[in-house]
Amino acid sequence: MTNAASHSHSSPHPPDRFWEVLRAFTEIDWLVGAGNYRVGEHEGRTARILGMDTPIVEFLLGCDDERRELRYGVVKNPFVPVDNYQATVTVEPSDKGCFVHFSARFDLDQVPFEQVNQMLTAAYQMMASGIDAELA
């Protein structure tokens, strides 16, 4: 059964500036704890591989500059303990900067949805805050 999670973030930065950082998929120095990462490939797609005890492999599925939409997948790991994870991040203008919307679809394995949802919400908050700090 496919599950879904989402999170929205309000950023004080213009959408084009936020998008510029987000769309540079393999340049993630802004991500807290990502100091040890490398660029690689996963099934023929560009990937960023975060070097932890168990590497996290995130691979690019698509990037649409006109819609400011980034799609990526994540290979199952202890931090995203689900199967078939695919996420979409969109950046939209707002009166005070931009709104960033994260959404994901995935299949649960053995971890309850509530726990996965909390993990993903924390990850999305960390990503959005990291880009905000980079732009400050």
C-alpha positions as CSV (number, residue, x, y, z in Angstrom):
1,M,0.0,0.0,0.0
2,T,1.4,3.4,-1.0
3,N,1.5,6.0,1.8
4,A,2.0,9.8,1.5
5,A,3.5,12.5,3.7
6,S,3.8,16.2,3.2
7,H,5.3,19.3,4.8
8,S,5.1,23.0,4.0
9,H,7.6,25.7,4.9
10,S,7.4,29.4,4.7
11,S,10.6,31.1,3.7
12,P,11.4,34.8,3.8
13,H,13.6,34.5,0.7
14,P,12.4,35.1,-2.9
15,P,11.4,31.9,-4.7
16,D,14.1,32.2,-7.4
17,R,16.8,32.4,-4.8
18,F,15.5,29.5,-2.8
19,W,15.0,27.5,-6.0
20,E,18.6,28.2,-7.1
21,V,20.0,26.5,-4.0
22,L,17.5,23.6,-4.0
23,R,17.9,22.8,-7.7
24,A,21.6,22.3,-7.4
25,F,21.0,18.7,-6.4
26,T,24.6,17.6,-6.0
27,E,25.7,20.8,-4.1
28,I,24.4,20.3,-0.6
29,D,26.9,22.0,1.7
30,W,23.9,23.8,3.2
31,L,22.6,20.5,4.6
32,V,23.5,20.1,8.2
33,G,25.6,16.9,8.6
34,A,26.2,16.5,4.9
35,G,29.8,17.5,5.0
36,N,30.9,14.0,3.9
37,Y,29.1,13.4,0.6
38,R,30.0,12.6,-2.9
39,V,28.3,12.6,-6.3
40,G,27.7,9.3,-8.0
41,E,25.1,7.4,-9.9
42,H,22.2,5.1,-9.0
43,E,20.6,3.1,-11.8
44,G,21.9,5.5,-14.4
45,R,20.6,8.6,-12.5
46,T,22.6,11.4,-10.9
47,A,22.9,10.7,-7.1
48,R,24.2,12.3,-4.0
49,I,25.6,9.9,-1.6
50,L,25.8,11.0,2.0
51,G,28.7,9.2,3.7
52,M,27.4,7.9,7.0
53,D,27.9,4.5,8.6
54,T,25.2,3.4,6.2
55,P,25.4,5.7,3.2
56,I,22.2,7.5,2.2
57,V,21.7,7.4,-1.6
58,E,19.4,10.1,-3.0
59,F,18.9,10.1,-6.8
60,L,17.5,12.7,-9.1
61,L,14.3,11.9,-10.9
62,G,13.6,15.3,-12.4
63,C,14.1,19.0,-12.2
64,D,11.7,21.5,-13.8
65,D,12.9,25.1,-13.6
66,E,9.7,26.6,-15.0
67,R,7.6,24.9,-12.3
68,R,10.4,25.1,-9.7
69,E,9.9,21.4,-9.0
70,L,12.5,18.9,-8.0
71,R,11.8,15.1,-7.8
72,Y,14.1,12.6,-6.2
73,G,14.1,9.1,-4.8
74,V,15.9,7.6,-1.8
75,V,17.3,4.1,-1.5
76,K,16.0,2.4,1.6
77,N,18.2,3.0,4.6
78,P,17.9,3.3,8.4
79,F,16.9,7.0,8.1
80,V,14.2,6.5,5.5
81,P,13.1,2.9,6.4
82,V,10.6,2.6,3.6
83,D,10.5,1.1,0.1
84,N,9.9,3.0,-3.2
85,Y,10.4,6.4,-1.7
86,Q,9.9,9.3,-4.1
87,A,9.6,12.9,-3.1
88,T,8.6,16.1,-4.9
89,V,9.7,19.6,-3.7
90,T,8.1,22.7,-5.1
91,V,8.8,26.4,-4.5
92,E,6.1,28.9,-5.0
93,P,6.0,32.7,-4.5
94,S,4.3,34.2,-1.4
95,D,3.7,37.7,-0.2
96,K,6.6,37.4,2.2
97,G,9.0,35.3,0.2
98,C,8.1,31.8,-0.8
99,F,6.4,28.6,0.2
100,V,8.2,25.3,-0.1
101,H,6.1,22.2,-0.3
102,F,7.5,18.7,0.3
103,S,5.5,15.6,-0.6
104,A,6.5,12.0,-0.7
105,R,5.0,8.7,-1.6
106,F,6.4,5.4,-0.3
107,D,5.6,1.8,0.8
108,L,5.9,1.0,4.4
109,D,8.0,-1.9,5.5
110,Q,8.1,-2.6,9.2
111,V,8.1,0.9,10.7
112,P,4.7,2.4,11.5
113,F,3.5,5.3,9.4
114,E,3.5,7.8,12.3
115,Q,7.2,7.2,13.0
116,V,8.1,7.5,9.3
117,N,6.0,10.7,9.0
118,Q,7.9,12.2,12.0
119,M,11.2,11.3,10.5
120,L,10.3,12.8,7.2
121,T,8.9,16.0,8.7
122,A,12.1,16.5,10.7
123,A,14.2,15.9,7.5
124,Y,12.1,18.4,5.5
125,Q,12.4,21.0,8.2
126,M,16.1,20.5,8.4
127,M,16.5,20.9,4.6
128,A,14.3,24.0,4.4
129,S,16.1,25.6,7.4
130,G,19.5,24.8,5.9
131,I,18.6,26.6,2.7
132,D,17.2,29.5,4.6
133,A,20.5,29.8,6.6
134,E,22.5,29.5,3.4
135,L,20.6,32.5,2.0
136,A,20.7,34.6,5.1
